[in-house]
């Protein structure tokens, strides 16, 4: 049985919707060595809920998803979480610490050194993955997820420990015995003492190397002062072949020798160079491959040199040598060709040449960070990191501290140098905190707390002006949801420095503007700023400072609906444009998926304070459309198959393997797909009410009240839901969300009897009673087909049936022109104009084009927006022959007619047509005879209800 979590942690876990059972680790501390995971506990509640919250969420373990679209998509992601080798994610962390990577290959993309911006964001994806595993464990209780969490946390613990110490040799199998491996990404090199070359005019350098990467200009040897005076032997030059060079006048003055073929990767090669009497000769595997007879410079001519490095270049942009060394020897004479050939077969000590008389290293050490010199000169070499070290206490990352340091002096963005280090720190911190709250692993909490201690030790020393400048820099200064994560950690640790740290991320000019309800979003990077405001709400919870909450509320209102697309997404090319410009921003790179993820989180967090139904209306829109539709409906072991951008241009095909992979949106997509149930139900803080925010097949275990609530529905294929109460009896108010689009009636029955009242769209309908086992609540939410118009171009429209955004599937790249009034019903429902596709719920055709839910994760070309075209006045399928006139603002006669729906009957519709026509005739917008023809047609036509 796992050790129980401390009560404070249990209470906090529920409050943050992040609590699950503990899983202990064996006494050895071996990752993943815990016992069988117990079933997740239900309904963890208590006073740790922030006092400012008037409602609280349930934990993922309290809400079980039923069969449907959400569980289907989650199953695909859970399979990915079970199968992906976490050692691949840990590769970049272990490499940075100089630890064995266990042969794992980094995922690539943003999570590898060859990805965008040199992999400057690496480590972020591991944090996302850890959060996904934590959510998966909380939801399912499957041991495999706890074990994988343990593996990651255990490895990161070892990484932090290694970073805090001096680098140690990583021994590998060599040509003749042990050799020293230099893992790519470790930034490690061998530092030889001064005076290696002495004043020798002639020289031979020889080394066994096993390159692991094809980076140009990676040095095997580089002895010099700077970039003016040096000699080097590179495994690859710009042409990919070995090169030896010597200079006292920089790159332009180099006297060099270039090889003729690239060294093979992952295979041992012997390199040697001799320099004597003006001739330099380069040998590969014992054979001379190139010679330069005009080399006038000698090592003696360079004089004393400051640095003698193996694996490191004096040019900072050059890569550190990745691979392995075995034997490095330096002789004060030029070996003969026969002597060099012999070195290929045996160790130098056993060859005719013998060991180097200037320096001789076998690299056969198996621990420590020092290498013995067998030349007799006692020139012990030391393994070092290019960035210095050890790292400062608490530091944990997949790259050195250098990005954090450089950010402090930056005045403009350059993500090839510094790419959002505090953003990456947030992902790792969040993942560790989620891991702790999910499994009770104290190591994860220690790592998370240490990271915050380290950040506080850095940031608290910086002037306020420096912090404001840093956080205002695009991309480089992005810090994601780190404030929210730090506040959540503070709720666990109660450490004052953690709360102080959270406030050091205040971007005052943004907070003050939004607190004053001044819209300053035009030109800002959307996803850099959305999570800031979720953090501000949590800061309000911890500090009570009103400007934080006010700023967040006002900010939300600047985005929704003023910068929101129909699917719930926001941003174009990752940025915001002017307020109320929707049609004017549609392109191939609209609706970054991370933005929807973060807006959902902000909406939910604001709802904890203010139960404005608009927050949950938005939540439903974005969740049931963009978020569901961003996950492809097929399995994949290698990738999560989640979109980055969702282009809203005509004929757009979604890309579920975006960019080079392991992007931010794939990370948040993994999280979204393992927490679909997190906002279906909320409880009033006093336990007196249950909010049903979303209609989704699910079962809630409300342990605090001793009841379960099972929601049975195929929503949105079904226009309603049934809730069944089980367990004991309990008195509470059941608050059912009435969607803002539910204008066709919203009806509730309890045990078959209608509940009196008049539900209002965009509100909650309350049923208060003492609930008993077997009570059944039936909710009916009739859908209507409706359009939503782009505010800056009303003729550009999106089609909805209830909460479902319907998109046209058509390969054309021009806007489709569609008319919808021709068969409109007396209720105003436009659905009668569409033809249902038999056997495929929510699929329709219109003029031969299929329309289907956006949420379906296909690779069909889609049209999310269309051009509304109603050229003639048609009622009930009967064409009047009259052109449909329009006002200057684009409003047509038919728009005004159907704006009066619903109609009690045909007579009411005809009367409304008459009054509308008369107004248009009187206004000079329609001829009198044409008007009469319109009325006659309306009277003649037949209508569906």
HELIX and SHEET records of a PDB file:
HELIX    1   1 UNK A    7  UNK A   15  1                                   9    
HELIX    2   2 UNK A   60  UNK A   62  5                                   3    
HELIX    3   3 UNK A   69  UNK A   83  1                                  15    
HELIX    4   4 UNK A   86  UNK A   97  1                                  12    
HELIX    5   5 UNK A  109  UNK A  111  5                                   3    
HELIX    6   6 UNK A  116  UNK A  119  5                                   4    
HELIX    7   7 UNK A  124  UNK A  140  1                                  17    
HELIX    8   8 UNK A  143  UNK A  163  1                                  21    
HELIX    9   9 UNK A  251  UNK A  253  5                                   3    
HELIX   10  10 UNK A  299  UNK A  302  1                                   4    
HELIX   11  11 UNK A  337  UNK A  343  1                                   7    
HELIX   12  12 UNK A  348  UNK A  350  5                                   3    
HELIX   13  13 UNK A  402  UNK A  407  1                                   6    
HELIX   14  14 UNK A  421  UNK A  439  1                                  19    
HELIX   15  15 UNK A  442  UNK A  459  1                                  18    
HELIX   16  16 UNK A  464  UNK A  471  1                                   8    
HELIX   17  17 UNK A  482  UNK A  493  1                                  12    
HELIX   18  18 UNK A  496  UNK A  503  1                                   8    
HELIX   19  19 UNK A  508  UNK A  515  1                                   8    
HELIX   20  20 UNK A  526  UNK A  543  1                                  18    
HELIX   21  21 UNK A  546  UNK A  559  1                                  14    
HELIX   22  22 UNK A  583  UNK A  585  5                                   3    
HELIX   23  23 UNK A  593  UNK A  607  1                                  15    
HELIX   24  24 UNK A  613  UNK A  622  1                                  10    
HELIX   25  25 UNK A  623  UNK A  627  3                                   5    
HELIX   26  26 UNK A  628  UNK A  629  1                                   2    
HELIX   27  27 UNK A  664  UNK A  672  1                                   9    
HELIX   28  28 UNK A  821  UNK A  823  5                                   3    
HELIX   29  29 UNK A  831  UNK A  833  5                                   3    
HELIX   30  30 UNK A  893  UNK A  898  1                                   6    
HELIX   31  31 UNK A  906  UNK A  922  1                                  17    
HELIX   32  32 UNK A  928  UNK A  940  1                                  13    
SHEET    1   A 5 UNK A  55  UNK A  57  0                                        
SHEET    2   A 5 UNK A 681  UNK A 684 -1                                        
SHEET    3   A 5 UNK A 689  UNK A 692 -1                                        
SHEET    4   A 5 UNK A 730  UNK A 738  1                                        
SHEET    5   A 5 UNK A 763  UNK A 771 -1                                        
SHEET    1   B 7 UNK A  63  UNK A  65  0                                        
SHEET    2   B 7 UNK A 698  UNK A 702 -1                                        
SHEET    3   B 7 UNK A 707  UNK A 712 -1                                        
SHEET    4   B 7 UNK A 720  UNK A 727 -1                                        
SHEET    5   B 7 UNK A 776  UNK A 781 -1                                        
SHEET    6   B 7 UNK A 746  UNK A 750 -1                                        
SHEET    7   B 7 UNK A 753  UNK A 754 -1                                        
SHEET    1   C 7 UNK A 170  UNK A 173  0                                        
SHEET    2   C 7 UNK A 178  UNK A 182 -1                                        
SHEET    3   C 7 UNK A 323  UNK A 331 -1                                        
SHEET    4   C 7 UNK A 203  UNK A 211 -1                                        
SHEET    5   C 7 UNK A 269  UNK A 276 -1                                        
SHEET    6   C 7 UNK A 279  UNK A 284 -1                                        
SHEET    7   C 7 UNK A 287  UNK A 292 -1                                        
SHEET    1   D 4 UNK A 170  UNK A 173  0                                        
SHEET    2   D 4 UNK A 178  UNK A 182 -1                                        
SHEET    3   D 4 UNK A 323  UNK A 331 -1                                        
SHEET    4   D 4 UNK A 359  UNK A 361 -1                                        
SHEET    1   E 8 UNK A 255  UNK A 258  0                                        
SHEET    2   E 8 UNK A 243  UNK A 247 -1                                        
SHEET    3   E 8 UNK A 230  UNK A 234 -1                                        
SHEET    4   E 8 UNK A 219  UNK A 224 -1                                        
SHEET    5   E 8 UNK A 307  UNK A 310 -1                                        
SHEET    6   E 8 UNK A 188  UNK A 191 -1                                        
SHEET    7   E 8 UNK A 381  UNK A 385 -1                                        
SHEET    8   E 8 UNK A 370  UNK A 371 -1                                        
SHEET    1   F 6 UNK A 785  UNK A 790  0                                        
SHEET    2   F 6 UNK A 793  UNK A 801 -1                                        
SHEET    3   F 6 UNK A 804  UNK A 809 -1                                        
SHEET    4   F 6 UNK A 849  UNK A 853 -1                                        
SHEET    5   F 6 UNK A 844  UNK A 846 -1                                        
SHEET    6   F 6 UNK A 835  UNK A 836 -1                                        
SHEET    1   G 4 UNK A 785  UNK A 790  0                                        
SHEET    2   G 4 UNK A 793  UNK A 801 -1                                        
SHEET    3   G 4 UNK A 866  UNK A 868 -1                                        
SHEET    4   G 4 UNK A 817  UNK A 818  1                                        
SHEET    1   H 4 UNK A 785  UNK A 790  0                                        
SHEET    2   H 4 UNK A 793  UNK A 801 -1                                        
SHEET    3   H 4 UNK A 804  UNK A 809 -1                                        
SHEET    4   H 4 UNK A 862  UNK A 863 -1                                        
SHEET    1   I 2 UNK A 872  UNK A 875  0                                        
SHEET    2   I 2 UNK A 878  UNK A 883 -1                                        
END                                                                             
